[in-house]
Amino acid sequence: MKTTPYFAALALALATASCLAGAATPALDTALLADGSRLTLDKKGLHWLDAQGKPRASLPMRAKQLDVRPLAGGALAIVLDADTQRTMPVELDLQAGSLRLLAPLPAPTFSVEAVCLYRDAQQLDHVFVIGKAGISEQWLLSGQQRLMVRRLALPPQSELCRVDDASQTLFVSEPGMGVWAYPANAEQGSSRSVVALRAPHGKLAADASAMAIGQGALALLDKKGTVLHRHKLLPADTLPIVMPSAQTEPMTRQGDAADDPAIWRHPADPSKSRVLGTNKKQGLLVYDLQGKQLQLLESGRLNNVDVRQEVAFGSRRFDLAIATQRDDNSIVLYTIDAGGEVREAARFPTDLSEIYGTCLYQPAGGELEVFVNDKGGAYRQYRIHRDAEAFSSALVRSFALASQPEGCVADDRNGRLFFGEERRGVWVMEADAAKPATPKMMLAVGKVLHADVEGMAIYHGTQASYLVVSSQGSNSYVVTDAAPPYRVRGSFRVGINAAQAIDGSSETDGLDVTSANLGGPYAKGMLVVQDGHKRLPDGAQNFKYIPWSAIEQVLGLQ
């Protein structure tokens, strides 16, 4: 196979590394550096050689495996200690001309075959530790901290791995089978795809002895440095990243449990505000602004939740929440007292067969209305009344979409309803039940918005209002103007807060946002999102809190 100049240079480095490192000791691995120097690893240690092959520094060790990433003023390398099987980070300092051991990863609980580095979109460094029996781990290097990101199931006996940072792809070689590609970003899950398979399953003539990444391609090399296979790489899309400032305690149920949050503002002390969140396998959870769980209301399989405050019924005012209950296809109504205590107050039956999403609408004239939908596309709009110390509901309008909806939000100030059709996009129409239901598509699934279209909420700023939508298919969030012509303001992702050991978010179902000053980092409001994959470490799903000021900054909002 034709070898490009880049891979030819690497092949030469592989073939001549033993001579450069010391005539009698063959090199186990080598890595080229940007300044033309290289690191080589042999049975005596790790050696740094200049561009002419002259030694600059060495670290005596019995190690195997070597991977490198550039740093300002040097490089970061990792090796695997052959005796302890601990992954050892090493700092290369160009100015000092030195190699320095950093804090190692904790001792593994399994036999390790390979290690490799990954630098993510936030420029955070990760290490993949590949186990002999197929048990593997991903770790985050955060200063002197070594944080477990997740566990993975990878092919057994894999002695070779590399990560392409641009495409966020982990490549793992399986002896006798070939090479597989996995998402390196933990928020992308753990699916795999084929890169190249050994004959008779594919065209690869032999197992790869080395992998090289450069010039937009992955090269599989044999022991002589000959390229066996080249695999074209496509860079991942890049979006602005904001960091969460807090997260809730995980669900007490594993699997797909957390779904939708709603924010309640404390009338006197914003720091005592609450976040309500649904557990699809248990009920309604109530958290404080630090993410601590304060209440669990075992109301059954709840899906979506929404909140309105200061709802007038005659001379009385209530703070209320509603949720959809999938066991009996009902609407559950909750009251919230001045201290943030939540209590179930009523249940209203519906004629829906698979109740799903919901949102509240508070008309200018008072009282409260509820939009609910089911998986078939049907929508119902109910008005909530209070008579004789009891709440009741009455159907005021019905309409439908062609396919499955879920997320919706009503703009009380302007009388608009925004609602998503998961595979098609976001619709808008009049929220007033007395007007015809004539939905208009305001943001279709396409380049910006990726199916499934999930949770949505409205941020009412001092100068503009914005619609925030969960673009689940791209693990991102789209922000548009909440007024015609509904201009798209941008998209962002929620990334890792390494300092607080909070992972990013992905596959978000529900979300909520407020512009209220909740104090601290939330002086300009807060976004709460459901996280489909809890990492750092693996765990049950939860919700992430993001300061609105961070979103405002990365998207240039007012």
RODO-2510 file (C-alpha; in nm, 4 decimals, decimal comma):
residues 558
     n   res          X          Y          Z
     1     m     0,0000     0,0000     0,0000
     2     k     0,1257     0,3516    -0,0809
     3     t     0,2803     0,5267     0,2205
     4     t     0,2458     0,9054     0,2630
     5     p     0,5456     1,1124     0,3834
     6     y     0,3967     1,1331     0,7324
     7     f     0,3526     0,7596     0,7718
     8     a     0,6861     0,6970     0,6026
     9     a     0,8521     0,9099     0,8715
    10     l     0,6759     0,7151     1,1423
    11     a     0,7699     0,3842     0,9832
    12     l     1,1318     0,4970     0,9748
    13     a     1,1118     0,5909     1,3420
    14     l     0,9722     0,2487     1,4262
    15     a     1,2393     0,0689     1,2267
    16     t     1,5350     0,2704     1,3626
    17     a     1,4214     0,3276     1,7208
    18     s     1,6320     0,0431     1,8548
    19     c     1,9499     0,1935     1,7105
    20     l     1,8703     0,5364     1,8518
    21     a     1,7866     0,4109     2,1972
    22     g     2,0841     0,1809     2,2378
    23     a     2,2250    -0,0829     2,0089
    24     a     2,1614    -0,3893     2,2226
    25     t     1,8122    -0,3003     2,3517
    26     p     1,5280    -0,3106     2,1001
    27     a     1,2641    -0,0399     2,1318
    28     l     0,9181    -0,1494     2,2419
    29     d     0,7476     0,1707     2,1276
    30     t     0,8289     0,5153     1,9917
    31     a     0,6538     0,8495     1,9518
    32     l     0,7467     1,1450     1,7320
    33     l     0,7337     1,4947     1,8854
    34     a     0,6579     1,8230     1,7136
    35     d     1,0165     1,9513     1,7328
    36     g     1,1537     1,6440     1,5536
    37     s     1,2693     1,4737     1,8731
    38     r     1,1175     1,1478     1,9875
    39     l     1,0388     0,9353     2,2893
    40     t     1,1342     0,5691     2,2825
    41     l     1,0489     0,2996     2,5324
    42     d     1,2610    -0,0113     2,5802
    43     k     1,3117    -0,2671     2,8571
    44     k     1,5474    -0,0323     3,0406
    45     g     1,3325     0,2784     3,0451
    46     l     1,1803     0,5765     2,8686
    47     h     1,4274     0,7790     2,6604
    48     w     1,4003     1,1255     2,5077
    49     l     1,6161     1,1648     2,1967
    50     d     1,6758     1,4796     1,9953
    51     a     1,6225     1,5025     1,6189
    52     q     1,9715     1,3597     1,5575
    53     g     1,9117     1,0659     1,7908
    54     k     2,1235     1,1982     2,0783
    55     p     1,9932     1,1257     2,4318
    56     r     1,8439     1,4210     2,6216
    57     a     1,6847     1,2512     2,9244
    58     s     1,5846     0,9066     3,0503
    59     l     1,3623     0,7530     3,3165
    60     p     1,4698     0,4046     3,4252
    61     m     1,1659     0,1774     3,4390
    62     r     1,0321    -0,1561     3,3256
    63     a     0,7351    -0,0518     3,1217
    64     k     0,5435    -0,1080     2,7999
    65     q     0,3000     0,0929     2,5895
    66     l     0,3616     0,4602     2,5096
    67     d     0,1375     0,7429     2,3987
    68     v     0,1974     1,1184     2,3845
    69     r     0,0127     1,4498     2,3615
    70     p     0,1749     1,7937     2,3214
    71     l     0,1738     2,0418     2,6078
    72     a     0,2778     2,4052     2,6250
    73     g     0,6519     2,3831     2,6739
    74     g     0,6728     2,0086     2,6321
    75     a     0,4598     1,6977     2,6172
    76     l     0,2518     1,4575     2,8240
    77     a     0,3309     1,0880     2,7897
    78     i     0,1879     0,7749     2,9486
    79     v     0,3459     0,4331     2,9931
    80     l     0,2271     0,1145     3,1581
    81     d     0,4427    -0,0118     3,4464
    82     a     0,5068    -0,3765     3,3650
    83     d     0,5341    -0,4797     3,7320
    84     t     0,2521    -0,2892     3,9043
    85     q     0,0345    -0,2476     3,5911
    86     r    -0,0262     0,1111     3,6933
    87     t    -0,0507     0,3752     3,4226
    88     m     0,2277     0,6302     3,4723
    89     p     0,1891     0,9848     3,3318
    90     v     0,5196     1,1549     3,2464
    91     e     0,5824     1,5247     3,1829
    92     l     0,8436     1,6229     2,9243
    93     d     0,9840     1,9735     2,9892
    94     l     1,1573     2,1261     2,6848
    95     q     1,3159     2,4123     2,8764
    96     a     1,4515     2,1951     3,1585
    97     g     1,5338     1,9075     2,9254
    98     s     1,3790     1,6627     3,1708
    99     l     1,1311     1,3781     3,2096
   100     r     0,9278     1,3799     3,5311
   101     l     0,6883     1,1185     3,6673
   102     l     0,3461     1,2509     3,7661
   103     a     0,0871     1,0963     3,9971
   104     p     0,0008     0,7496     3,8627
   105     l    -0,3452     0,6078     3,8096
   106     p    -0,4736     0,3855     4,0922
   107     a    -0,3716     0,0207     4,0803
   108     p    -0,6118    -0,1626     3,8468
   109     t    -0,8355    -0,4458     3,9621
   110     f    -0,7816    -0,6351     3,6367
   111     s    -0,4925    -0,7363     3,4117
   112     v    -0,4015    -0,4502     3,1760
   113     e    -0,2923    -0,5020     2,8144
   114     a    -0,2856    -0,1511     2,6653
   115     v    -0,3142     0,2192     2,7494
   116     c    -0,3687     0,5251     2,5307
   117     l    -0,4368     0,8983     2,5660
   118     y    -0,7366     1,1069     2,4560
   119     r    -0,7610     1,4873     2,4572
   120     d    -1,1232     1,5992     2,4425
   121     a    -1,2863     1,9126     2,3008
   122     q    -1,2271     2,0925     2,6322
   123     q    -0,8557     2,0053     2,6086
   124     l    -0,8889     1,7715     2,9069
   125     d    -0,6673     1,4631     2,9015
   126     h    -0,8102     1,1138     2,9456
   127     v    -0,6513     0,7697     2,9617
   128     f    -0,8038     0,4478     2,8311
   129     v    -0,6885     0,1431     3,0280
   130     i    -0,7586    -0,1697     2,8210
   131     g    -0,8037    -0,4947     3,0165
   132     k    -0,6894    -0,8388     2,9068
   133     a    -1,0284    -0,9964     2,9781
   134     g    -1,2298    -0,7202     2,8091
   135     i    -1,2849    -0,5056     3,1188
   136     s    -1,1569    -0,1554     3,0485
   137     e    -1,1744     0,1903     3,2031
   138     q    -1,1573     0,5563     3,1052
   139     w    -0,9870     0,7989     3,3461
   140     l    -0,9628     1,1784     3,3548
   141     l    -0,6306     1,3447     3,4425
   142     s    -0,7246     1,6597     3,6347
   143     g    -0,4188     1,8175     3,7939
   144     q    -0,3044     1,5627     4,0509
   145     q    -0,6495     1,4031     4,0569
   146     r    -0,7193     1,0776     3,8729
   147     l    -1,0961     1,0523     3,8195
   148     m    -1,2765     0,7437     3,6936
   149     v    -1,4978     0,8441     3,4013
   150     r    -1,6556     0,5106     3,3092
   151     r    -1,6059     0,1377     3,2585
   152     l    -1,6203    -0,0141     2,9121
   153     a    -1,6516    -0,3583     2,7584
   154     l    -1,3833    -0,3888     2,4881
   155     p    -1,2399    -0,6879     2,2959
   156     p    -1,0258    -0,9219     2,5111
   157     q    -0,6514    -0,9640     2,4555
   158     s    -0,6281    -0,6186     2,2923
   159     e    -0,2666    -0,5012     2,3090
   160     l    -0,3038    -0,1893     2,0984
   161     c    -0,5206     0,1218     2,1175
   162     r    -0,5074     0,4782     1,9878
   163     v    -0,7447     0,7755     1,9928
   164     d    -0,8027     1,0321     1,7217
   165     d    -0,8881     1,3462     1,9168
   166     a    -1,0367     1,5336     1,6193
   167     s    -1,3003     1,2685     1,5484
   168     q    -1,3230     1,1658     1,9175
   169     t    -1,2723     0,8011     1,8212
   170     l    -1,1044     0,5205     2,0146
   171     f    -0,9454     0,2501     1,7990
   172     v    -0,8825    -0,0931     1,9509
   173     s    -0,7062    -0,3856     1,7852
   174     e    -0,8503    -0,7322     1,8498
   175     p    -0,5957    -1,0090     1,7753
   176     g    -0,7027    -1,2407     1,4959
   177     m    -1,0103    -1,0288     1,4234
   178     g    -0,9135    -0,6736     1,3255
   179     v    -0,9616    -0,3166     1,4453
   180     w    -1,2764    -0,1588     1,5944
   181     a    -1,3806     0,2038     1,6460
   182     y    -1,5597     0,3277     1,9598
   183     p    -1,6696     0,6757     2,0707
   184     a    -1,3957     0,8228     2,2906
   185     n    -1,6352     1,0824     2,4307
   186     a    -1,8043     0,9080     2,7230
   187     e    -2,1264     1,0996     2,6570
   188     q    -2,1572     0,9298     2,3169
   189     g    -2,2178     0,5818     2,4629
   190     s    -2,0321     0,2635     2,3776
   191     s    -2,1391     0,1537     2,0292
   192     r    -1,8716     0,0182     1,7949
   193     s    -1,8053    -0,0025     1,4221
   194     v    -1,5617    -0,1967     1,2024
   195     v    -1,2424    -0,0325     1,0808
   196     a    -1,0735    -0,3341     0,9207
   197     l    -1,1149    -0,7104     0,9701
   198     r    -0,8705    -0,9957     0,9246
   199     a    -0,9236    -1,2434     0,6431
   200     p    -1,1505    -1,4287     0,5820
   201     h    -1,3855    -1,1704     0,7390
   202     g    -1,2124    -0,8791     0,5665
   203     k    -0,9090    -0,7705     0,3651
   204     l    -0,6574    -0,7189     0,6472
   205     a    -0,3691    -0,9601     0,5856
   206     a    -0,2197    -0,9524     0,9365
   207     d    -0,2678    -0,8095     1,2844
   208     a    -0,1504    -0,4514     1,3278
   209     s     0,1669    -0,4051     1,5349
   210     a     0,1237    -0,0282     1,5587
   211     m    -0,1304     0,2421     1,4845
   212     a    -0,0528     0,5921     1,3644
   213     i    -0,2844     0,8894     1,3326
   214     g    -0,2015     1,1831     1,1052
   215     q    -0,3042     1,3725     0,7937
   216     g    -0,6691     1,2908     0,8543
   217     a    -0,6198     0,9146     0,8585
   218     l    -0,5501     0,6166     1,0813
   219     a    -0,2749     0,3839     0,9563
   220     l    -0,2372     0,0240     1,0684
   221     l     0,1306    -0,0791     1,0539
   222     d     0,3106    -0,4123     1,0741
   223     k     0,6367    -0,4798     1,2643
   224     k     0,8450    -0,3370     0,9794
   225     g     0,6431    -0,0157     0,9637
   226     t     0,4639    -0,1129     0,6424
   227     v     0,1138     0,0321     0,6159
   228     l    -0,1422    -0,2492     0,6126
   229     h    -0,4503    -0,0302     0,5971
   230     r    -0,5471     0,3383     0,5949
   231     h    -0,8765     0,4577     0,7405
   232     k    -1,0024     0,8086     0,6633
   233     l    -1,1013     1,0182     0,9664
   234     l    -1,3707     1,2840     0,9784
   235     p    -1,3491     1,5481     1,2528
   236     a    -1,6390     1,5691     1,4944
   237     d    -1,8537     1,8804     1,4849
   238     t    -1,7476     2,1461     1,7327
   239     l    -1,9907     2,3490     1,9405
   240     p    -1,9359     2,5888     2,2310
   241     i    -1,9187     2,4113     2,5673
   242     v    -2,0572     2,5287     2,8995
   243     m    -1,9881     2,3605     3,2322
   244     p    -2,2417     2,2547     3,4942
   245     s    -2,1994     2,4092     3,8369
   246     a    -2,3919     2,1399     4,0255
   247     q    -2,5714     1,8101     3,9766
   248     t    -2,8452     1,6269     4,1626
   249     e    -2,7976     1,3079     4,3541
   250     p    -2,8455     1,0092     4,1214
   251     m    -3,1782     0,8333     4,0812
   252     t    -3,2438     0,5360     4,3094
   253     r    -3,3481     0,3391     4,0013
   254     q    -3,1026     0,2282     3,7310
   255     g    -3,1585     0,2529     3,3584
   256     d    -3,3749     0,5097     3,1817
   257     a    -3,5284     0,6702     3,4904
   258     a    -3,4785     1,0486     3,5077
   259     d    -3,6820     1,2451     3,2558
   260     d    -3,7957     1,6025     3,3104
   261     p    -3,7169     1,8858     3,5562
   262     a    -3,9020     2,2010     3,6605
   263     i    -3,7784     2,4968     3,8650
   264     w    -3,9643     2,6514     4,1604
   265     r    -3,8449     2,9902     4,2905
   266     h    -3,8626     3,0526     4,6650
   267     p    -4,0696     3,3716     4,7190
   268     a    -3,8460     3,5150     4,9924
   269     d    -3,5038     3,3454     4,9727
   270     p    -3,3859     3,2486     4,6210
   271     s    -3,1159     3,0226     4,7648
   272     k    -3,3952     2,7981     4,8960
   273     s    -3,5473     2,7463     4,5534
   274     r    -3,6224     2,3924     4,4396
   275     v    -3,5857     2,1695     4,1350
   276     l    -3,8571     1,9105     4,0766
   277     g    -3,7598     1,6084     3,8693
   278     t    -3,9483     1,3040     3,7481
   279     n    -3,8354     0,9445     3,7912
   280     k    -4,0169     0,7363     3,5292
   281     k    -3,9902     0,4299     3,7548
   282     q    -4,0845     0,5829     4,0876
   283     g    -4,2351     0,9298     4,1151
   284     l    -4,1483     1,2940     4,1791
   285     l    -3,8209     1,4068     4,3365
   286     v    -3,7474     1,7458     4,4913
   287     y    -3,3920     1,8860     4,5123
   288     d    -3,2269     2,1965     4,6524
   289     l    -2,9887     2,4164     4,4526
   290     q    -2,6932     2,2062     4,5623
   291     g    -2,8576     1,8962     4,4131
   292     k    -2,9460     1,7316     4,7445
   293     q    -3,2671     1,5288     4,7356
   294     l    -3,5190     1,6668     4,9841
   295     q    -3,8375     1,4788     4,8950
   296     l    -3,9606     1,1710     4,7126
   297     l    -4,3292     1,1489     4,6270
   298     e    -4,3995     0,7954     4,5084
   299     s    -4,6653     0,8919     4,2556
   300     g    -4,5839     0,6123     4,0108
   301     r    -4,4424     0,6307     3,6581
   302     l    -4,4269     1,0058     3,5994
   303     n    -4,2956     1,1454     3,2731
   304     n    -4,3022     1,5259     3,2342
   305     v    -4,3422     1,7943     3,5001
   306     d    -4,4066     2,1702     3,4914
   307     v    -4,4557     2,4477     3,7494
   308     r    -4,6464     2,7760     3,7738
   309     q    -4,6438     3,0132     4,0719
   310     e    -4,8939     3,2637     4,2042
   311     v    -5,1842     3,1064     4,0167
   312     a    -5,5041     3,2934     4,1069
   313     f    -5,8281     3,1102     4,1825
   314     g    -6,0622     3,3789     4,3021
   315     s    -5,9035     3,5484     4,6035
   316     r    -5,6560     3,2667     4,6663
   317     r    -5,3201     3,2040     4,5042
   318     f    -5,1298     2,8769     4,4700
   319     d    -4,7933     2,7508     4,3525
   320     l    -4,8720     2,4382     4,1488
   321     a    -4,6965     2,1604     3,9614
   322     i    -4,8410     1,9020     3,7265
   323     a    -4,6994     1,5756     3,5918
   324     t    -4,8162     1,3081     3,3509
   325     q    -4,8751     0,9646     3,5086
   326     r    -4,8237     0,6753     3,2668
   327     d    -4,9773     0,3986     3,4787
   328     d    -5,3295     0,5404     3,4632
   329     n    -5,2897     0,8044     3,1846
   330     s    -5,3746     1,0830     3,4241
   331     i    -5,2579     1,4313     3,5144
   332     v    -5,1233     1,4609     3,8703
   333     l    -5,1565     1,8007     4,0385
   334     y    -4,9245     1,9070     4,3224
   335     t    -4,9262     2,2077     4,5550
   336     i    -4,6017     2,3732     4,6683
   337     d    -4,6073     2,5679     4,9948
   338     a    -4,4044     2,8803     5,0789
   339     g    -4,1180     2,6671     5,2126
   340     g    -4,0945     2,4509     4,9008
   341     e    -4,2740     2,1452     5,0392
   342     v    -4,4527     1,9555     4,7608
   343     r    -4,7777     1,7603     4,8154
   344     e    -5,0021     1,5684     4,5783
   345     a    -5,3396     1,7434     4,5596
   346     a    -5,5445     1,5766     4,2834
   347     r    -5,5477     1,3445     3,9825
   348     f    -5,7384     1,4122     3,6647
   349     p    -5,8200     1,1342     3,4168
   350     t    -5,7676     1,1795     3,0433
   351     d    -5,8893     0,9887     2,7382
   352     l    -5,5320     0,9422     2,6105
   353     s    -5,4089     0,5869     2,5642
   354     e    -5,0338     0,6534     2,6135
   355     i    -4,9947     0,9823     2,7984
   356     y    -4,6499     1,1332     2,7551
   357     g    -4,5542     1,5012     2,7596
   358     t    -4,7072     1,8034     2,9295
   359     c    -4,6673     2,1755     2,9947
   360     l    -4,8624     2,4463     3,1752
   361     y    -5,0142     2,7677     3,0427
   362     q    -5,1213     3,0578     3,2627
   363     p    -5,3576     3,2837     3,0649
   364     a    -5,3615     3,6548     3,1366
   365     g    -5,7142     3,6209     3,2753
   366     g    -5,6044     3,3877     3,5556
   367     e    -5,6498     3,0213     3,6462
   368     l    -5,4365     2,7561     3,4782
   369     e    -5,4397     2,5337     3,1702
   370     v    -5,2581     2,2092     3,0936
   371     f    -5,1405     2,0738     2,7586
   372     v    -5,0857     1,6957     2,7496
   373     n    -5,0006     1,4639     2,4617
   374     d    -4,9650     1,0948     2,3915
   375     k    -4,7259     0,8904     2,1790
   376     g    -4,9691     0,8760     1,8894
   377     g    -4,9615     1,2543     1,8432
   378     a    -5,2895     1,3494     2,0133
   379     y    -5,2998     1,6683     2,2229
   380     r    -5,5505     1,7697     2,4896
   381     q    -5,5836     2,1110     2,6528
   382     y    -5,7504     2,1202     2,9949
   383     r    -5,8497     2,4090     3,2208
   384     i    -5,7932     2,3687     3,5959
   385     h    -6,0639     2,5007     3,8281
   386     r    -6,0943     2,5227     4,2042
   387     d    -6,4399     2,4952     4,3612
   388     a    -6,5406     2,4076     4,7152
   389     e    -6,1794     2,3598     4,8284
   390     a    -6,1107     2,1072     4,5514
   391     f    -5,9371     2,1177     4,2154
   392     s    -6,1028     1,9918     3,8963
   393     s    -6,0303     1,9913     3,5240
   394     a    -6,2298     2,0440     3,2042
   395     l    -6,1334     1,9713     2,8439
   396     v    -6,1248     2,2906     2,6328
   397     r    -5,9477     2,1918     2,3087
   398     s    -5,8096     1,8921     2,1175
   399     f    -5,5666     1,8735     1,8261
   400     a    -5,2988     1,6368     1,6954
   401     l    -4,9625     1,5998     1,5256
   402     a    -4,8854     1,3345     1,2670
   403     s    -4,6277     1,1504     1,4821
   404     q    -4,4891     1,1247     1,8345
   405     p    -4,4511     1,4492     2,0321
   406     e    -4,3326     1,5042     2,3894
   407     g    -4,1719     1,8320     2,4935
   408     c    -4,3712     2,1540     2,4966
   409     v    -4,3647     2,4949     2,6621
   410     a    -4,6178     2,7779     2,6755
   411     d    -4,5111     3,1407     2,6562
   412     d    -4,7574     3,2968     2,9005
   413     r    -4,6542     3,6548     2,8156
   414     n    -4,7295     3,6221     2,4457
   415     g    -4,9889     3,3457     2,4369
   416     r    -4,7822     3,1030     2,2293
   417     l    -4,7371     2,7286     2,2543
   418     f    -4,4144     2,5698     2,1331
   419     f    -4,4251     2,1925     2,0969
   420     g    -4,1976     1,9328     1,9479
   421     e    -4,2611     1,6495     1,7057
   422     e    -3,9671     1,4224     1,7851
   423     r    -3,8679     1,3346     1,4278
   424     r    -3,9747     1,6520     1,2496
   425     g    -3,9070     1,9671     1,4536
   426     v    -4,0638     2,2416     1,6666
   427     w    -4,4113     2,3773     1,6017
   428     v    -4,5702     2,6998     1,7272
   429     m    -4,9324     2,8095     1,7531
   430     e    -5,1743     3,0171     1,9612
   431     a    -5,2097     2,8868     2,3169
   432     d    -5,5582     3,0372     2,3524
   433     a    -5,8101     2,7520     2,3593
   434     a    -6,0724     2,9737     2,1933
   435     k    -5,8614     3,0040     1,8781
   436     p    -5,8146     2,7447     1,6027
   437     a    -5,5277     2,4992     1,6481
   438     t    -5,3144     2,5785     1,3426
   439     p    -4,9540     2,4684     1,4078
   440     k    -4,6729     2,6240     1,2035
   441     m    -4,3252     2,4738     1,1793
   442     m    -4,0753     2,7205     1,3298
   443     l    -3,7604     2,4999     1,3418
   444     a    -3,7335     2,1801     1,1396
   445     v    -3,4995     1,8901     1,2084
   446     g    -3,1903     1,9364     0,9933
   447     k    -2,8440     2,0845     1,0218
   448     v    -2,9020     2,2605     1,3566
   449     l    -3,1711     2,0533     1,5272
   450     h    -3,1248     1,6751     1,5375
   451     a    -3,3927     1,4199     1,6195
   452     d    -3,5166     1,3383     1,8668
   453     v    -3,6600     1,6789     1,9533
   454     e    -3,7099     1,6610     2,3292
   455     g    -3,7458     1,9074     2,6192
   456     m    -3,7937     2,2804     2,5739
   457     a    -3,8278     2,5906     2,7910
   458     i    -3,8368     2,9699     2,7591
   459     y    -3,5915     3,2148     2,9121
   460     h    -3,7428     3,5623     2,9569
   461     g    -3,4525     3,8086     2,9590
   462     t    -3,4640     4,1823     3,0135
   463     q    -3,4094     4,2563     2,6436
   464     a    -3,5162     3,9339     2,4691
   465     s    -3,6733     3,5956     2,5300
   466     y    -3,5227     3,2698     2,4091
   467     l    -3,6492     2,9195     2,3406
   468     v    -3,4117     2,6416     2,4521
   469     v    -3,4608     2,2988     2,2884
   470     s    -3,2925     1,9647     2,3573
   471     s    -3,1413     1,8382     2,0308
   472     q    -3,1066     1,4828     2,1575
   473     g    -2,9556     1,3350     1,8423
   474     s    -2,6516     1,5660     1,8657
   475     n    -2,6264     1,5814     2,2471
   476     s    -2,6691     1,9572     2,2241
   477     y    -2,9094     2,2400     2,2998
   478     v    -3,0440     2,4872     2,0431
   479     v    -3,1327     2,8447     2,1379
   480     t    -3,3687     3,0533     1,9225
   481     d    -3,5536     3,3788     1,9671
   482     a    -3,8916     3,3118     2,1238
   483     a    -4,0542     3,5699     1,8941
   484     p    -4,0962     3,5743     1,5146
   485     p    -3,9006     3,5151     1,2963
   486     y    -3,7545     3,2760     1,5600
   487     r    -3,3938     3,3369     1,4626
   488     v    -3,1508     3,0639     1,5690
   489     r    -2,8964     3,2101     1,8128
   490     g    -2,6720     2,9047     1,8292
   491     s    -2,6156     2,5662     1,9890
   492     f    -2,4011     2,4468     2,2772
   493     r    -2,3083     2,1366     2,4714
   494     v    -2,2711     2,0760     2,8439
   495     g    -1,9187     1,9570     2,9196
   496     i    -1,7139     1,8348     3,2146
   497     n    -1,6550     2,0418     3,5267
   498     a    -1,3310     1,8687     3,6234
   499     a    -1,2738     2,0815     3,9342
   500     q    -1,6012     1,9589     4,0860
   501     a    -1,5921     1,6129     3,9248
   502     i    -1,9219     1,6725     3,7418
   503     d    -1,9619     1,5080     3,4027
   504     g    -2,1291     1,6601     3,1009
   505     s    -2,4774     1,5763     2,9779
   506     s    -2,6052     1,3745     2,6840
   507     e    -2,9230     1,2267     2,5381
   508     t    -3,1217     1,4886     2,7286
   509     d    -3,4940     1,4291     2,7569
   510     g    -3,6416     1,7140     2,9592
   511     l    -3,5093     2,0554     3,0607
   512     d    -3,6224     2,3774     3,2272
   513     v    -3,4855     2,7296     3,2504
   514     t    -3,5542     3,0380     3,4607
   515     s    -3,4385     3,3973     3,4347
   516     a    -3,5009     3,4568     3,8061
   517     n    -3,2031     3,5590     4,0174
   518     l    -3,1432     3,2493     4,2305
   519     g    -2,8188     3,3858     4,3761
   520     g    -2,4598     3,2653     4,3553
   521     p    -2,3721     3,1378     4,0072
   522     y    -2,7396     3,1686     3,9097
   523     a    -2,7709     3,5471     3,9376
   524     k    -2,8892     3,5562     3,5750
   525     g    -3,0911     3,2397     3,6029
   526     m    -3,0348     2,8690     3,5579
   527     l    -3,0815     2,5894     3,3066
   528     v    -3,1533     2,2376     3,4367
   529     v    -3,1130     1,9398     3,2022
   530     q    -3,1680     1,5670     3,2362
   531     d    -2,8504     1,3652     3,1780
   532     g    -2,8933     1,0353     2,9957
   533     h    -2,5445     0,9025     3,0874
   534     k    -2,4071     0,9664     3,4355
   535     r    -2,0245     0,9546     3,4337
   536     l    -1,7389     1,0472     3,6697
   537     p    -1,8046     0,7740     3,7721
   538     d    -2,0794     0,5656     3,6093
   539     g    -2,4071     0,5853     3,7958
   540     a    -2,7818     0,6231     3,7741
   541     q    -2,9165     0,9175     3,5753
   542     n    -2,9485     1,2633     3,7274
   543     f    -2,9959     1,6325     3,6443
   544     k    -2,7310     1,8984     3,5774
   545     y    -2,7497     2,2691     3,6757
   546     i    -2,5940     2,5258     3,4387
   547     p    -2,5666     2,9021     3,5066
   548     w    -2,7450     3,1002     3,2361
   549     s    -2,4556     3,3461     3,2383
   550     a    -2,2324     3,0741     3,0884
   551     i    -2,4771     3,0184     2,8009
   552     e    -2,5156     3,3922     2,7522
   553     q    -2,1400     3,4282     2,7221
   554     v    -2,0691     3,1486     2,4721
   555     l    -2,3611     3,2423     2,2445
   556     g    -2,3248     3,6213     2,2763
   557     l    -2,6800     3,6705     2,4067
   558     q    -2,8124     3,9845     2,5715
***
